[in-house]
Amino acid sequence: MNDEASYICNHCGEEIIVPVDPSAGSRQEYVEDCPVCCNSNVIHVEIDEDGDVSSWGEGEQDLY
């Protein structure tokens, strides 16, 4: 399994690399500020049975 994943910032379009912590479960969701534009993103990380990681981000204000 990769210990890193990436998402595209919903605000500035930059690809952001994030660490993956398998001990947090196979489905994770947390808020992180983009290191480029400082806007908040909700990061989703999913780890399947084979250890393959998928991740994506959504703008925090888009969800609420």
C-alpha positions in Angstrom: 0.0 0.0 0.0 1.1 3.5 -0.7 1.7 5.7 2.3 0.8 8.8 0.2 -2.1 9.9 -1.9 -3.1 13.1 -3.7 -6.1 15.2 -4.4 -6.8 18.3 -6.6 -7.6 21.4 -4.6 -11.1 22.4 -5.4 -10.1 26.1 -5.1 -6.8 26.5 -6.9 -6.5 23.3 -8.9 -3.1 22.3 -7.5 -2.3 18.6 -6.9 -1.7 18.1 -3.1 0.1 15.1 -1.7 -1.3 13.8 1.7 -0.1 11.0 4.0 -2.2 7.9 4.3 -2.7 6.3 7.7 -4.1 2.8 7.3 -4.7 2.6 11.1 -7.4 5.2 10.7 -9.6 2.8 8.8 -10.5 2.0 5.2 -12.7 5.1 4.8 -11.4 8.4 6.1 -12.6 11.9 5.9 -11.0 15.0 7.3 -10.6 18.8 6.7 -7.2 20.1 5.6 -6.2 23.6 4.4 -4.6 23.7 1.0 -0.9 24.5 1.5 -1.0 26.6 -1.7 -4.1 28.8 -1.4 -5.0 28.2 2.3 -8.7 27.3 1.5 -10.3 24.4 3.4 -10.9 21.0 1.6 -12.7 17.9 2.9 -10.3 15.1 2.0 -11.7 11.6 1.4 -9.4 8.6 1.4 -10.5 5.0 0.7 -8.4 1.9 0.9 -9.7 -1.2 -0.8 -9.1 -4.8 0.2 -6.0 -5.0 -2.0 -4.5 -1.9 -0.3 -5.1 0.4 -3.3 -5.7 4.0 -2.2 -8.1 6.5 -3.8 -8.5 10.0 -2.6 -10.3 13.2 -3.6 -11.0 16.6 -2.1 -14.1 18.8 -2.0 -14.3 22.4 -1.0 -15.5 22.6 2.6 -18.0 25.4 2.0 -19.4 23.4 -1.0 -20.7 20.8 1.5 -22.4 23.0 4.0 
